[in-house]
Amino acid sequence: MADVGGIGADQLKSYIERIERLEEEKAATATDIREVYAEAKGNGYDSKIMRQIVRLRKMDEQDRQEQEAILELYKHALGLTESAE
């Protein structure tokens, strides 16, 4: 294909095809991840908590500590924690 309206049609087609392949891989990976969570749940693990742990492990230590501190502050403000008084 030639350039059409200043756009390299072959290059554009190549990008689109690569994106489509990656989208297919992403969908397959998402299915695999769901299956692992289902397997863990079948063995008595809480998949919701596991998702939280995965999300926390992705975070920088400082960001994680900051988020946990803010969470504790909010919980305390709402009376969701035991008072140290």
Secondary structure, DSSP 8 states (H G I E B T S, - for coil): --EETTEEHHHHHHHHHHHHHHHHHHHHHHHHHHHHHHHHHHTT--HHHHHHHHHHHHS-HHHHHHHHHHHHHHHHHTT-S----
